[in-house]
Amino acid sequence: MSRDGYELVDAYSTIETHESLTQWSREYCSRAIETYEFDVSLGSLDWEVSTRAKRRAAAVKTPQIDDATVGEPIDWASHSQTAPSSGDPPSCTISLSWRAFESFDRSEWTATLRHELVHVEQFQAYGTTDHGPAFKRRAEAVDAPVRVRRFSTPKYVLSCDGCGETVAHRYRDCKLVRQADSYRSSCCKSPLTCNKSDSVDS
């Protein structure tokens, strides 16, 4: 069993939808908060999945807080225009890249999530976040990268047998890759053909 409390074989390999990716990632983060002692309120955290991101694996979207500085604790009760009346931090959003998820293995994905949790922890404590010295120290402590790598070129290209148009990319083996000819394209309603990308070594 790994330090974060998950067996190596779990539902990660069966994720096929945005909803299941969000659910798995949320559940992982809940365990990581306990294991690595993150000071993070999950109740103030929203989730989304992006299919447009081409470089970043994930991102934390936060409201702009004027004069906030990493290292200087913020009193959310004094920020009534951005924070709830309870004095809890305002919501921020973890945006997950579907393409990165398809490119990363489980270990790299969970490390990415811990990276984002460091950003959330900083925002909830200070009203802002960055990749400065404090971030680097915290990332090292939770076994997360300071910079998450840009994800790779898709490994598989799926095209329409009818017109030859590229209709999908996949970064790893999945049901669509293995059973491409049982799917139909939206353009011609024809079977799909799956080929390895030219930029990927055989």
Backbone as CSV, one residue per row, in Angstrom:
resi,resn,N_x,N_y,N_z,CA_x,CA_y,CA_z,C_x,C_y,C_z
1,MET,0.854,-1.191,0.000,0.000,0.000,0.000,0.892,1.244,0.000
2,SER,0.535,2.241,-0.768,1.332,3.450,-0.849,1.059,4.362,0.335
3,ARG,1.907,5.395,0.501,1.767,6.301,1.644,0.413,6.995,1.647
4,ASP,-0.155,7.270,0.459,-1.414,8.004,0.427,-2.626,7.122,0.686
5,GLY,-2.402,5.842,1.009,-3.509,5.014,1.461,-4.274,4.312,0.366
6,TYR,-3.815,4.375,-0.868,-4.496,3.717,-1.968,-3.742,2.461,-2.370
7,GLU,-4.448,1.376,-2.626,-3.821,0.220,-3.233,-3.371,0.611,-4.637
8,LEU,-2.313,-0.054,-5.115,-1.817,0.264,-6.452,-2.874,-0.014,-7.514
9,VAL,-3.679,-1.042,-7.296,-4.750,-1.342,-8.246,-6.034,-0.729,-7.698
10,ASP,-6.541,0.307,-8.373,-7.786,0.909,-7.926,-8.549,1.401,-9.146
11,ALA,-9.499,2.266,-8.944,-10.388,2.675,-10.033,-9.740,3.623,-11.025
12,TYR,-8.511,4.042,-10.788,-7.861,4.990,-11.702,-7.836,4.463,-13.133
13,SER,-7.543,3.195,-13.293,-7.408,2.615,-14.631,-8.743,2.475,-15.353
14,THR,-9.840,2.669,-14.645,-11.163,2.521,-15.280,-11.834,3.864,-15.556
15,ILE,-11.163,4.980,-15.276,-11.745,6.301,-15.503,-11.946,6.530,-17.003
16,GLU,-13.173,6.875,-17.403,-13.457,7.122,-18.816,-14.295,8.372,-19.050
17,THR,-14.708,9.051,-17.981,-15.547,10.235,-18.131,-15.005,11.370,-17.271
18,HIS,-15.434,12.597,-17.590,-15.043,13.747,-16.782,-15.541,13.591,-15.352
19,GLU,-16.746,13.061,-15.214,-17.330,12.905,-13.881,-16.524,11.929,-13.035
20,SER,-16.107,10.821,-13.645,-15.348,9.840,-12.870,-13.945,10.348,-12.562
21,LEU,-13.363,11.155,-13.455,-12.060,11.756,-13.160,-12.172,12.721,-11.987
22,THR,-13.203,13.544,-11.993,-13.413,14.485,-10.888,-13.630,13.752,-9.573
23,GLN,-14.467,12.723,-9.601,-14.759,11.971,-8.378,-13.497,11.311,-7.831
24,TRP,-12.729,10.667,-8.717,-11.515,9.988,-8.265,-10.525,10.996,-7.694
25,SER,-10.357,12.098,-8.389,-9.392,13.118,-7.955,-9.811,13.743,-6.629
26,ARG,-11.109,13.984,-6.479,-11.608,14.546,-5.218,-11.361,13.579,-4.056
27,GLU,-11.635,12.290,-4.293,-11.435,11.296,-3.239,-9.949,11.160,-2.901
28,TYR,-9.099,11.205,-3.922,-7.664,11.141,-3.660,-7.232,12.345,-2.808
29,CYS,-7.682,13.527,-3.185,-7.290,14.737,-2.454,-7.754,14.687,-1.005
30,SER,-8.917,14.111,-0.765,-9.419,13.979,0.596,-8.465,13.133,1.433
31,ARG,-7.961,12.054,0.851,-7.011,11.205,1.566,-5.658,11.893,1.709
32,ALA,-5.236,12.582,0.636,-3.944,13.264,0.673,-3.917,14.359,1.737
33,ILE,-5.048,15.037,1.936,-5.126,16.090,2.955,-4.828,15.512,4.334
34,GLU,-5.349,14.306,4.601,-5.086,13.657,5.887,-3.656,13.141,5.960
35,THR,-3.213,12.480,4.904,-1.895,11.841,4.919,-0.759,12.843,5.012
36,TYR,-0.859,13.926,4.232,0.222,14.906,4.167,-0.046,16.141,5.035
37,GLU,-1.158,16.107,5.768,-1.520,17.169,6.711,-1.622,18.532,6.022
38,PHE,-2.300,18.544,4.893,-2.618,19.813,4.249,-3.635,20.562,5.097
39,ASP,-3.467,21.863,5.217,-4.458,22.702,5.888,-5.376,23.269,4.805
40,VAL,-6.272,22.412,4.321,-7.142,22.745,3.190,-8.581,22.405,3.537
41,SER,-9.495,23.329,3.211,-10.923,23.080,3.370,-11.498,22.627,2.034
42,LEU,-11.865,21.348,1.940,-12.446,20.838,0.693,-13.804,21.465,0.412
43,GLY,-14.475,21.934,1.465,-15.786,22.547,1.276,-15.722,23.849,0.502
44,SER,-14.534,24.447,0.430,-14.363,25.699,-0.318,-13.671,25.454,-1.660
45,LEU,-13.772,24.207,-2.143,-13.068,23.821,-3.360,-14.046,23.292,-4.396
46,ASP,-14.007,23.893,-5.589,-14.820,23.428,-6.714,-13.923,22.704,-7.719
47,TRP,-14.557,21.966,-8.623,-13.811,21.162,-9.587,-14.359,21.368,-10.991
48,GLU,-13.479,21.268,-11.975,-13.895,21.255,-13.373,-12.864,20.468,-14.173
49,VAL,-13.281,20.005,-15.352,-12.378,19.307,-16.267,-12.313,20.100,-17.562
50,SER,-11.093,20.392,-18.002,-10.889,21.155,-19.234,-10.433,20.226,-20.353
51,THR,-11.043,20.372,-21.526,-10.588,19.641,-22.711,-9.814,20.564,-23.645
52,ARG,-9.659,21.822,-23.258,-8.991,22.796,-24.119,-7.537,23.037,-23.735
53,ALA,-7.192,22.777,-22.474,-5.823,23.019,-22.032,-4.845,22.163,-22.825
54,LYS,-3.805,22.794,-23.369,-2.839,22.086,-24.203,-1.456,21.987,-23.568
55,ARG,-1.228,22.709,-22.476,0.086,22.680,-21.844,0.027,22.326,-20.368
56,ARG,-0.904,22.946,-19.647,-0.931,22.735,-18.205,-1.747,21.496,-17.853
57,ALA,-1.255,20.744,-16.885,-1.941,19.528,-16.469,-3.140,19.836,-15.582
58,ALA,-3.015,20.895,-14.803,-4.096,21.315,-13.907,-3.797,22.746,-13.482
59,ALA,-4.781,23.384,-12.891,-4.591,24.761,-12.429,-5.583,25.048,-11.311
60,VAL,-5.194,25.974,-10.449,-6.111,26.447,-9.413,-6.553,27.855,-9.793
61,LYS,-7.845,28.033,-9.937,-8.418,29.335,-10.273,-8.953,29.971,-9.000
62,THR,-8.479,31.180,-8.704,-8.857,31.851,-7.471,-9.353,33.262,-7.773
63,PRO,-10.178,33.809,-6.892,-10.516,35.236,-7.028,-9.299,36.100,-6.720
64,GLN,-9.265,37.270,-7.319,-8.155,38.194,-7.084,-8.342,38.897,-5.749
65,ILE,-7.353,38.792,-4.883,-7.387,39.461,-3.573,-6.296,40.522,-3.558
66,ASP,-6.676,41.764,-3.512,-5.703,42.857,-3.542,-4.790,42.819,-2.314
67,ASP,-3.516,43.112,-2.552,-2.512,43.253,-1.496,-2.225,41.961,-0.728
68,ALA,-2.667,40.817,-1.270,-2.372,39.546,-0.608,-0.930,39.147,-0.906
69,THR,-0.256,38.554,0.088,1.139,38.159,-0.046,1.348,36.800,0.591
70,VAL,2.005,35.900,-0.126,2.329,34.597,0.442,3.193,34.796,1.679
71,GLY,2.784,34.167,2.780,3.515,34.296,4.043,2.832,35.209,5.032
72,GLU,1.873,36.004,4.551,1.126,36.897,5.437,-0.306,36.390,5.563
73,PRO,-0.656,35.759,6.696,-2.001,35.201,6.862,-3.085,36.250,6.617
74,ILE,-4.171,35.798,6.006,-5.259,36.719,5.671,-6.442,36.484,6.601
75,ASP,-7.095,37.541,6.971,-8.307,37.462,7.793,-9.498,37.521,6.847
76,TRP,-10.054,36.353,6.530,-11.137,36.315,5.546,-12.387,37.048,6.029
77,ALA,-12.563,37.159,7.335,-13.738,37.865,7.849,-13.725,39.336,7.442
78,SER,-12.538,39.886,7.167,-12.435,41.292,6.766,-12.593,41.474,5.260
79,HIS,-12.777,40.372,4.548,-12.949,40.428,3.091,-14.363,39.981,2.736
80,SER,-15.321,40.706,3.248,-16.722,40.311,3.054,-17.145,40.315,1.600
81,GLN,-16.436,41.088,0.749,-16.822,41.143,-0.656,-16.415,39.877,-1.407
82,THR,-15.455,39.118,-0.877,-15.007,37.907,-1.552,-15.244,36.646,-0.749
83,ALA,-15.280,36.739,0.569,-15.406,35.564,1.425,-16.832,35.427,1.957
84,PRO,-17.252,34.203,2.269,-18.572,34.005,2.880,-18.649,34.701,4.230
85,SER,-19.856,34.942,4.690,-20.050,35.646,5.964,-19.484,34.862,7.136
86,SER,-19.255,33.563,6.968,-18.697,32.737,8.037,-17.243,33.048,8.311
87,GLY,-16.606,33.768,7.384,-15.183,34.031,7.532,-14.315,32.949,6.925
88,ASP,-14.940,31.935,6.324,-14.186,30.894,5.630,-13.633,31.465,4.326
89,PRO,-12.590,30.851,3.766,-12.055,31.351,2.492,-13.067,31.197,1.369
90,PRO,-13.020,32.072,0.366,-13.929,31.940,-0.774,-13.574,30.710,-1.598
91,SER,-14.498,30.307,-2.427,-14.262,29.132,-3.266,-13.159,29.394,-4.278
92,CYS,-12.364,28.368,-4.514,-11.452,28.369,-5.645,-11.683,27.056,-6.387
93,THR,-11.165,26.959,-7.581,-11.481,25.829,-8.455,-10.219,25.123,-8.911
94,ILE,-10.192,23.799,-8.771,-9.143,23.002,-9.399,-9.642,22.594,-10.779
95,SER,-8.939,23.050,-11.798,-9.274,22.714,-13.183,-8.329,21.616,-13.649
96,LEU,-8.884,20.471,-14.007,-8.106,19.305,-14.418,-8.083,19.202,-15.934
97,SER,-6.932,18.943,-16.508,-6.831,18.771,-17.953,-7.066,17.311,-18.326
98,TRP,-8.074,17.087,-19.150,-8.365,15.720,-19.594,-7.199,15.147,-20.396
99,ARG,-6.572,15.957,-21.206,-5.450,15.478,-22.020,-4.270,15.072,-21.140
100,ALA,-4.022,15.834,-20.106,-2.938,15.474,-19.190,-3.260,14.167,-18.479
101,PHE,-4.493,14.026,-18.021,-4.895,12.772,-17.370,-4.642,11.586,-18.292
102,GLU,-4.968,11.733,-19.573,-4.747,10.637,-20.518,-3.262,10.362,-20.736
103,SER,-2.428,11.363,-20.530,-0.995,11.223,-20.759,-0.248,10.711,-19.532
104,PHE,-0.718,11.046,-18.329,0.003,10.724,-17.099,-0.393,9.355,-16.561
105,ASP,0.568,8.683,-15.928,0.201,7.495,-15.178,-0.313,7.924,-13.808
106,ARG,-0.747,6.962,-13.012,-1.384,7.277,-11.743,-0.452,8.049,-10.814
107,SER,0.811,7.631,-10.753,1.760,8.278,-9.853,1.958,9.751,-10.212
108,GLU,2.084,10.037,-11.500,2.287,11.425,-11.909,1.022,12.252,-11.709
109,TRP,-0.135,11.627,-11.904,-1.390,12.350,-11.700,-1.577,12.714,-10.227
110,THR,-1.294,11.778,-9.326,-1.474,12.087,-7.900,-0.459,13.137,-7.444
111,ALA,0.745,13.095,-8.001,1.729,14.139,-7.676,1.245,15.499,-8.161
112,THR,0.601,15.516,-9.331,0.021,16.760,-9.858,-1.061,17.284,-8.923
113,LEU,-1.894,16.393,-8.426,-2.955,16.814,-7.503,-2.363,17.393,-6.218
114,ARG,-1.291,16.808,-5.722,-0.663,17.353,-4.514,-0.060,18.730,-4.795
115,HIS,0.489,18.906,-5.988,0.979,20.230,-6.394,-0.149,21.254,-6.311
116,GLU,-1.309,20.896,-6.853,-2.438,21.830,-6.831,-2.936,22.062,-5.406
117,LEU,-2.872,21.050,-4.565,-3.292,21.237,-3.171,-2.379,22.225,-2.445
118,VAL,-1.097,22.267,-2.807,-0.214,23.274,-2.214,-0.697,24.670,-2.602
119,HIS,-1.105,24.836,-3.869,-1.650,26.130,-4.288,-2.915,26.473,-3.504
120,VAL,-3.793,25.495,-3.343,-5.040,25.741,-2.598,-4.722,26.099,-1.155
121,GLU,-3.792,25.375,-0.549,-3.407,25.641,0.836,-2.879,27.066,0.984
122,GLN,-2.032,27.486,0.052,-1.506,28.855,0.112,-2.623,29.876,-0.059
123,PHE,-3.503,29.654,-1.030,-4.572,30.629,-1.256,-5.474,30.744,-0.035
124,GLN,-5.852,29.608,0.542,-6.756,29.655,1.684,-6.099,30.300,2.903
125,ALA,-4.784,30.215,2.989,-4.080,30.818,4.128,-3.732,32.282,3.906
126,TYR,-3.363,32.622,2.642,-2.796,33.944,2.384,-3.567,34.790,1.358
127,GLY,-4.514,34.173,0.658,-5.266,34.922,-0.349,-4.577,34.999,-1.694
128,THR,-3.439,34.330,-1.827,-2.706,34.299,-3.098,-1.778,33.094,-3.074
129,THR,-1.174,32.781,-4.207,-0.263,31.641,-4.302,0.732,31.901,-5.427
130,ASP,1.898,31.260,-5.310,2.911,31.401,-6.355,3.790,30.154,-6.343
131,HIS,4.908,30.195,-7.067,5.855,29.075,-7.069,7.162,29.475,-6.377
132,GLY,7.072,30.347,-5.398,8.248,30.860,-4.713,8.867,29.875,-3.732
133,PRO,9.799,30.362,-2.907,10.525,29.490,-1.968,9.614,28.711,-1.021
134,ALA,8.554,29.348,-0.509,7.647,28.650,0.406,6.929,27.515,-0.315
135,PHE,6.537,27.767,-1.558,5.885,26.720,-2.350,6.854,25.559,-2.552
136,LYS,8.087,25.868,-2.905,9.074,24.814,-3.168,9.287,23.942,-1.935
137,ARG,9.377,24.572,-0.774,9.581,23.801,0.455,8.383,22.902,0.735
138,ARG,7.190,23.450,0.556,5.979,22.659,0.840,5.813,21.542,-0.184
139,ALA,6.096,21.821,-1.444,5.977,20.795,-2.477,6.925,19.637,-2.190
140,GLU,8.135,19.970,-1.776,9.100,18.919,-1.437,8.604,18.079,-0.272
141,ALA,7.978,18.725,0.704,7.510,18.018,1.896,6.376,17.045,1.573
142,VAL,5.588,17.332,0.532,4.453,16.461,0.186,4.744,15.640,-1.067
143,ASP,6.025,15.582,-1.454,6.456,14.766,-2.597,5.712,15.150,-3.875
144,ALA,5.701,16.457,-4.141,5.052,16.979,-5.347,6.073,17.770,-6.155
145,PRO,5.936,17.812,-7.467,6.861,18.609,-8.279,6.597,20.099,-8.096
146,VAL,7.645,20.901,-8.193,7.465,22.350,-8.154,6.835,22.823,-9.452
147,ARG,7.233,22.220,-10.553,6.632,22.497,-11.864,6.133,21.185,-12.438
148,VAL,4.875,21.146,-12.829,4.317,19.950,-13.447,4.669,19.976,-14.926
149,ARG,5.188,18.877,-15.421,5.638,18.854,-16.810,4.471,19.051,-17.774
150,ARG,4.792,19.601,-18.928,3.798,19.675,-19.993,3.548,18.268,-20.503
151,PHE,2.310,17.966,-20.785,2.021,16.597,-21.168,2.408,16.323,-22.610
152,SER,2.513,15.045,-22.934,3.134,14.605,-24.173,2.202,14.640,-25.377
153,THR,2.806,14.387,-26.535,2.047,14.235,-27.774,1.157,13.003,-27.655
154,PRO,-0.071,13.053,-28.171,-0.943,11.877,-28.105,-0.270,10.643,-28.716
155,LYS,-0.459,9.515,-28.078,0.152,8.270,-28.559,-0.640,7.654,-29.704
156,TYR,-1.956,7.857,-29.687,-2.821,7.248,-30.697,-3.649,8.307,-31.417
157,VAL,-3.854,8.107,-32.715,-4.685,8.987,-33.534,-5.806,8.138,-34.125
158,LEU,-7.047,8.587,-33.925,-8.199,7.865,-34.462,-8.794,8.671,-35.601
159,SER,-9.003,8.003,-36.724,-9.511,8.681,-37.913,-10.733,7.969,-38.464
160,CYS,-11.511,8.718,-39.230,-12.729,8.205,-39.855,-12.367,7.408,-41.107
161,ASP,-12.869,6.170,-41.220,-12.610,5.356,-42.409,-13.275,5.937,-43.652
162,GLY,-14.321,6.735,-43.451,-15.058,7.277,-44.595,-14.340,8.418,-45.288
163,CYS,-13.892,9.413,-44.522,-13.279,10.603,-45.127,-11.822,10.809,-44.728
164,GLY,-11.332,10.008,-43.780,-9.947,10.138,-43.356,-9.699,11.222,-42.326
165,GLU,-10.745,11.929,-41.918,-10.609,13.013,-40.946,-10.199,12.475,-39.577
166,THR,-9.261,13.171,-38.914,-8.897,12.814,-37.549,-10.034,13.207,-36.622
167,VAL,-10.494,12.257,-35.845,-11.657,12.521,-34.996,-11.340,12.478,-33.501
168,ALA,-10.191,11.919,-33.127,-9.862,11.841,-31.699,-8.389,11.517,-31.519
169,HIS,-7.885,11.888,-30.353,-6.525,11.525,-29.944,-6.618,10.854,-28.581
170,ARG,-5.756,9.908,-28.349,-5.669,9.285,-27.037,-4.206,9.174,-26.634
171,TYR,-3.957,9.399,-25.351,-2.594,9.398,-24.853,-2.161,8.046,-24.308
172,ARG,-3.111,7.141,-24.139,-2.761,5.834,-23.627,-3.790,4.813,-24.074
173,ASP,-3.468,3.549,-23.832,-4.355,2.462,-24.215,-5.677,2.570,-23.462
174,CYS,-6.782,2.378,-24.177,-8.103,2.428,-23.568,-9.062,1.643,-24.461
175,LYS,-10.310,1.586,-24.059,-11.306,0.828,-24.817,-11.450,1.353,-26.238
176,LEU,-11.438,2.661,-26.408,-11.571,3.246,-27.743,-10.399,2.841,-28.631
177,VAL,-9.201,2.799,-28.081,-8.020,2.391,-28.844,-8.101,0.918,-29.221
178,ARG,-8.484,0.085,-28.264,-8.514,-1.357,-28.499,-9.656,-1.783,-29.413
179,GLN,-10.760,-1.056,-29.378,-11.947,-1.462,-30.144,-12.413,-0.341,-31.069
180,ALA,-11.461,0.318,-31.714,-11.776,1.485,-32.547,-12.802,1.170,-33.626
181,ASP,-12.698,-0.010,-34.252,-13.593,-0.326,-35.375,-15.034,-0.569,-34.952
182,SER,-15.279,-0.655,-33.642,-16.661,-0.836,-33.182,-17.352,0.504,-32.913
183,TYR,-16.600,1.605,-33.063,-17.157,2.954,-32.901,-17.406,3.573,-34.269
184,ARG,-18.268,4.599,-34.316,-18.582,5.279,-35.565,-18.263,6.762,-35.439
185,SER,-17.784,7.348,-36.536,-17.465,8.773,-36.537,-18.736,9.598,-36.603
186,SER,-18.677,10.825,-36.079,-19.839,11.711,-36.150,-19.975,12.342,-37.534
187,CYS,-18.866,12.391,-38.292,-18.913,13.041,-39.613,-19.551,12.156,-40.671
188,CYS,-19.145,10.887,-40.755,-19.625,9.986,-41.821,-20.343,8.746,-41.301
189,LYS,-20.406,8.629,-39.983,-20.990,7.431,-39.366,-20.251,6.173,-39.793
190,SER,-18.951,6.318,-40.051,-18.121,5.201,-40.498,-17.277,4.672,-39.340
191,PRO,-16.776,3.435,-39.463,-15.889,2.894,-38.424,-14.628,3.750,-38.278
192,LEU,-13.976,3.632,-37.140,-12.745,4.364,-36.879,-11.532,3.452,-37.057
193,THR,-10.439,4.065,-37.438,-9.153,3.376,-37.497,-8.217,4.040,-36.505
194,CYS,-7.497,3.220,-35.743,-6.564,3.738,-34.746,-5.135,3.452,-35.185
195,ASN,-4.302,4.494,-35.198,-2.888,4.353,-35.535,-2.048,5.043,-34.492
196,LYS,-0.826,4.563,-34.318,0.099,5.244,-33.427,0.530,6.549,-34.066
197,SER,0.676,7.572,-33.232,1.117,8.873,-33.737,2.509,8.764,-34.337
198,ASP,2.763,9.516,-35.422,4.061,9.477,-36.080,5.191,9.930,-35.177
199,SER,4.859,10.754,-34.172,5.892,11.311,-33.298,6.208,10.418,-32.114
200,VAL,5.525,9.263,-32.061,5.737,8.334,-30.935,6.558,7.157,-31.409
201,ASP,7.618,6.838,-30.696,8.464,5.701,-31.056,7.675,4.410,-30.925
202,SER,7.954,3.491,-31.810,7.251,2.194,-31.762,7.925,1.265,-30.786
